[in-house]
Amino acid sequence: MEIYVNDRKIDYQPEFPLTWGNFFQKLLQEKNYIRKDHGIVRIIADDEESLQVMTEHVDKMVPEDINVLQLFTKDSISITREGFEKVSGLIDGIKTEIAAAADLYREENIKEASSKIVTVMEAIKPMVNFIQSVGMSFNLNFDEILFDRDTSLREKIESFLNTLQDLVAAQMKKDYVEIADYLEYRLIEDMTDWSKLVDILLKEIEVGDRRP
């Protein structure tokens, strides 16, 4: 496998088998390959756009038959600030959709309410993926960064993903009152927590950037 960073061929040779997550972790730890203040913004594997391997497929194995892997980087702080601004706007939109879906369930307009929930779930996925990619790009340990006094960022993220199963269970029971209550009293609050999580991560990154 030939690996290029910003069109410069590097001598890094991964030892197979390994996951994409481990691949990028090892690559980013080597200062000679990617500048400390840069993050990966584009990935091309054998002429195919493949950035999703860093966001959606981190647990999948790296194919050993890739001939050329091209990585492109950009100033990490700028990338992350822009990304967090988009996430904040996305969260506001998600909260609006959640509130509307809750009202529709209470009005027994099930079809339209369910359609909004699909939209919400599709919007949440890239938000979670972005947060995870930020952690990987900056080598952040979510177990050590606290969301509050008793909860780490990793625990908070996992708790949020687990509570989404409650929504799925309520939908399977077709308990629309329960679904509406979950949306209004839990999921909207979860989205508010995600706004706080974004602020915590951005501060963590900016503090790290000022360290010698």
Buried (B, 14 or more C-beta within 10 A) or exposed (E): BEBBBBEEEBEBEBEEEBBBBBBBBBBBEEEEBBBEEBBBBBBBBEEEEBBEBBBBBBEEEBEEEBEEBBBBBBBBBEBBBEBBEEBBEBBEBBBBBBBBBBBBBBEEBEEEBBEBBEBBEEBBEBBBBBBBBBBBBBEBEBEEBBBEEEEBBBBBBEEBEEEBEBBEEBBEEEBBEBBBBBBBEBBBEBBEBBBEBBEBBBEBBEEBBEEE
